[in-house]
Amino acid sequence: TLGPNEAYYGFMYSKSSHEDLRKHIDWSRLSLSAINQNTHNQHQSLRKHLQDRHFAMETNIGQDIFDAQNSLGQSIVDAQNANGQGIVDAHNAMATQHNQMLEWLRATMCQVYEAMNGGCNALIGPLEEGQINVPLELHWPEGQSTMIESLRKIEETLANGVTKTSEDRREDAKMDKMNAVKVKVDVIDGKVDAIESNVKAVVEVTIVATMSAVEGKIDTKMSAV
């Protein structure tokens, strides 16, 4: 049996515990409500932020792909134009060199024939279909030995050991001129081969450099995307 004091203290303790529990329940209810509301708000904010970011990423990726396609197309067009211009320039250079060599060869042949009392006349009249250069008409005076006959005479003279006459010496001079022309023609052939090799090398280097530049632009755009 509790005394008066213990009963009083027990009542006060019970009353205080009841009040503390009630306050704790009210505080817990308010705290949980605030936590729930904050969680809901943060979830909505995060979802909106993610949606905005996804939309921005989609827009940026689409724009980057569009820009990459445009840049790639322009690079291909530039490469085609550069290659075409390089080929045209190479053809023009070859045509110029070819015309210069033909003009020099025509002049040289005329000099040789005229020096040997021959004739050299340019063709007068319309050219045949597909013919570019004006042909020459080379002819010998009547009664004069041709180049083949002169060569045979020189060969017979050397084989028989006969003393050369003035006619033979003239034939020898003609042969020297012919040999000089042959040497010049061989030099021209070598120059033509060198020009063709240089033009081919220039075209190949131009194409490779252009394609490398296009690949570099493509890699740069794809890396940016």
DAFENKA-V849612 format. One record per backbone hydrogen bond with DSSP energy under -1.0 kcal/mol. NH is the residue of the N-H (numbers start at 1). CO is the residue of the C=O. Records with the same first field share a line. If there is no record, write none. Layout:
NH = CO / CO
//
This chain:
7 = 3
8 = 4
9 = 5
10 = 6
11 = 7
12 = 8
13 = 9
14 = 10
15 = 11
16 = 12
17 = 13
18 = 14
19 = 15
20 = 16
21 = 17
22 = 18
23 = 19
24 = 20
25 = 21
26 = 22
27 = 23
28 = 24
29 = 25
30 = 26
31 = 27
32 = 28
33 = 29
34 = 30
35 = 31
36 = 32
37 = 33
38 = 34
39 = 35
40 = 36
41 = 37
42 = 38
43 = 39
44 = 40
45 = 41
46 = 42
47 = 43
48 = 44
49 = 45
50 = 46
51 = 47
52 = 48
53 = 49
54 = 50
55 = 51
56 = 52
57 = 53
58 = 54
59 = 55
60 = 56
61 = 57
62 = 58
63 = 59
64 = 60
65 = 61
66 = 62
67 = 63
68 = 64
69 = 65
70 = 66
71 = 67
72 = 68
73 = 69
74 = 70
75 = 71
76 = 72
77 = 73
78 = 74
79 = 75
80 = 76
81 = 77
82 = 78
83 = 79
84 = 80
85 = 81
86 = 82
87 = 83
88 = 84
89 = 85
90 = 86
91 = 87
92 = 88
93 = 89
94 = 90
95 = 91
96 = 92
97 = 93
98 = 94
99 = 95
100 = 96
101 = 97
102 = 98
103 = 99
104 = 100
105 = 101
106 = 102
107 = 103
108 = 104
109 = 105
110 = 106
111 = 107
112 = 108
113 = 109
114 = 110
115 = 111
116 = 112
117 = 114
118 = 113
119 = 139
121 = 137
123 = 135
131 = 128
137 = 121
139 = 119
144 = 141
150 = 146
151 = 147
152 = 148
153 = 149
154 = 150
155 = 151
156 = 152
157 = 153
158 = 154
159 = 155
160 = 156
161 = 157
162 = 157
169 = 165
170 = 166
171 = 167
172 = 168
173 = 169
174 = 170
175 = 171
176 = 172
177 = 173
178 = 174
179 = 175
180 = 176
181 = 177
182 = 178
183 = 179
184 = 180
185 = 181
186 = 182
187 = 183
188 = 184
189 = 185
190 = 186
191 = 187
192 = 188
193 = 189
194 = 190
195 = 191
196 = 192
197 = 193
198 = 194
199 = 195
200 = 196
201 = 197
202 = 198
203 = 199
204 = 200
205 = 201
206 = 202
207 = 203
208 = 204
209 = 205
210 = 206
211 = 207
212 = 208
213 = 209
214 = 210
215 = 211
216 = 212
217 = 213
218 = 214
219 = 215
220 = 216
221 = 217
222 = 218
223 = 219
224 = 220
225 = 221
//
